[in-house]
Amino acid sequence: MLKANHRAWVEVDLGAIAHNVQQILGLLGPDTQLLAVVKADAYGHGAVAVSRTAVAAGARWLGVATVGEGIELRQGGLTVPILVMGALRQREEMAAAIAHGLHPTVCDRDQAYLLNEEATSRGAYLPVHLKIDTGMGRLGLPWPEAIAIATEIAGLPHLAIEGVYTHFANADEPDPAPSWTQQQRFAEICQALTAVGIQPQWQHQSNTAATLAGQFRRGNLMRVGLGLYGYAPAPHLQGILDLQPALQVWARITQLKEVPAGVGLSYGWRFVTDRPTRVATVAIGYADGVPRALSNRIAAAWRGQTLPQIGTITMDQSLWDVTTAPAIAVGDAIAVLGPTAMPPTGPR
Ligand SMILES: *Cc1c(COP(=O)(O)O)cnc(C)c1O
């Protein structure tokens, strides 16, 4: 078996994750807990390892998209509460959620009735979080009807509404107005729920952007994803915390050549050299997750040098301009993504 790093590989710095968790916790009051969002294999960083690190650093909850992701964490030995943020539709996944002690999201009436039936047949008393759609338009009780439906769901004997939450559509936009509207709707719903005797222990609304932009840091649970991994979601949110990117993608050079000016490279010849150019073929492409749409727009790093990507990115290979790095050799690895690589630039 060849070593995994013979052509391209990912390195994850769990120390950076722990550091980021501590940074985020520094923003939260003593009665507020951090829910580490680890859906999609912890944004590609490895769900179990990231979850263990985040919990050890002080996160008290984990958040996933699917029941399968929650089960993976349970099998990895994680015992903290796990919120499933996606919708459960099938009885099998509801049964599995109950069996593994996951906390489902309830986003409509039918789903609540099915969950209640499933919980009843298993003699379980299932903690759920009600999701209110206050403007994202994706998942949740539509806000104008939320009180009526929530009241009905609260009457289901085997469901316990332990949380109520919403999700912002515009928290990472510089204009706060749309988020104010959503926050206002959510606050009114929470008040109205209290008035009818529904007082969930957890109220949550803040993703990374809302957690960073203090005006939308409300409730007693913060659902933070992107920030854990070291990124601020938008330029105006940078510098609020010292966040360290945790992931680095490396790929090896498989061929080097000198190309004169005026030569088209890769599919479509969408890049033409404008000077004699030293070109590196690198063993990473869109099948590895480097989007073809970023062709001619990204740069890698090698020993402090910036190496622009040139020509159409192909399935498992890509070309890079290494003219400024005369010492680079076949077999060297370049940093395609991560702290030392460059963010996407304009087209070249
Ligand atoms: C993905 C997700 C989050 C985390 O969002 P970030 O912007 O990565 O912090 C929070 N809440 C819900 C419902 C999500 O789907």
The ligand as a MOL file (V3000), in Angstrom:
LIG
                    3D

  0  0  0     0  0            999 V3000
M  V30 BEGIN CTAB
M  V30 COUNTS 15 15 0 0 0
M  V30 BEGIN ATOM
M  V30 1 C -23.7740 25.0780 9.4790 0
M  V30 2 C -24.6530 25.6580 10.5270 0
M  V30 3 C -24.1100 26.4480 11.5520 0
M  V30 4 C -22.6440 26.8620 11.5870 0
M  V30 5 O -22.4260 27.9050 10.6750 0
M  V30 6 P -20.9940 28.6350 10.5870 0
M  V30 7 O -21.2560 29.7970 9.7130 0
M  V30 8 O -20.0490 27.6490 9.9950 0
M  V30 9 O -20.6210 29.0120 11.9720 0
M  V30 10 C -24.9480 26.8830 12.5430 0
M  V30 11 N -26.2720 26.5760 12.5220 0
M  V30 12 C -26.8270 25.8440 11.5480 0
M  V30 13 C -28.2850 25.5430 11.5930 0
M  V30 14 C -26.0450 25.3650 10.5130 0
M  V30 15 O -26.6030 24.6490 9.5330 0
M  V30 END ATOM
M  V30 BEGIN BOND
M  V30 1 1 1 2
M  V30 2 1 2 3
M  V30 3 2 2 14
M  V30 4 1 3 4
M  V30 5 2 3 10
M  V30 6 1 4 5
M  V30 7 1 5 6
M  V30 8 2 6 7
M  V30 9 1 6 8
M  V30 10 1 6 9
M  V30 11 1 10 11
M  V30 12 2 11 12
M  V30 13 1 12 13
M  V30 14 1 12 14
M  V30 15 1 14 15
M  V30 END BOND
M  V30 END CTAB
M  END
